[in-house]
Amino acid sequence: MEEVRPAILALMGAVIFLLLIACANVANLMLVRVSLRQRELAVRAALGGSRGRLVCKMLTEALLLAGLGTVFGVAFAWMGIRGLLAIAPAHLRRIESAGIDWRVMAFAAAAGLAAVAVFGVMPALRAARPDAIQALRGGGRAAGLQAGRLLRNGVVIAEVALSFVLLIGSGLMFRSFLELRRIDPGYDPHGLLTFFATRDWPLTRQEGRLELLREIQARLHAIPGVQNVAEALTVPLGGDLRPTPPAPARTRSTEASIEGADIQQVTPGYFETLRTPLLAGRTFRDHDNAPGRNVAVIDQLFAAEAFPDGSAVGRRILLPNLATPWAEVIGVVAHQRLASLGDPGRKTVYLADGFWGIGVSRY
């Protein structure tokens, strides 16, 4: 929920701006209508109509208009939800909870009252102060339109300003979307399916984990159309990786520290499943997933920083506070954006054998 909250808030802000623009339109129309009714309002005031009664009359009209708009809005929302449920995938998460309940109705009623407060108050206050002498002297509609011109112009200016803000915001969001589409994540997302498979055991408990992974792999391979299956600690766009342990002092020039790097644990076939480009050396094989195989694959960011001479394959990297103190680099792959497309992430070290089963499959 926290991941989609910014997008939901941005969408809600855009909807509020649209509501304010619509309210400004209605307010301007009502101001024009009040200006055309200046003679009627002046006569009512001259016959003893109090300012409160004139305000209540205009607010009643605004409330009736907002009520009709709210009813039609809820009706269109209900039809839209029905259409969405008709075309939504069968296994889309929480799609069954989409609907209109009392909370939606309460929010719609509150939005309608807020709309009345926005576009109904100004015309009501304008109608409560009619210039009786000027209105009775005026010769018709043109004279009525002259009154309140400054207020109507102010509403138009506010409407144009809100429209520009909404237009600029939508343009920036569209540009951001285009820029995200141009980003190379370091893997091919087409035909890639990721999911989490967890068990109720501590991360340090290993018994039964390998058997579970093998069973998951066998079942996924049996699905028609599946080409490759692999497991990883963190799936693409699945969040942050493991925190990096503190790095000791470097002892030899041939060794590099993993300070400031993320650790990603994968099974053989991970890079082939994601179609991550191999830049040097090789990736993990089945015999690399056995105990005692101190091998690692690094990404191009780590290789460029730790081994600027370009000869990373065959060098060692220090692994403090892990199962083994060091690992030999067997390959260099392209940098992957695992947290999000907008976050380039940090340099990454890939180790064989995951802590728990997290599946990645390609169709």
PyMOL commands that set and color helices and strands:
alter all, ss='L'
color gray80, all
select helices_A, chain A and resi 5-36+38-46+51-87+95-97+102-119+121-127+132-137+141-146+149-182+209-221+270-274+286-289+300-306
alter helices_A, ss='H'
color red, helices_A
select strands_A, chain A and resi 192-194+228-231+255-257+262-266+278-281+295-299+316-318+326-333+348-352+359-362
alter strands_A, ss='S'
color yellow, strands_A
deselect
rebuild
show_as cartoon
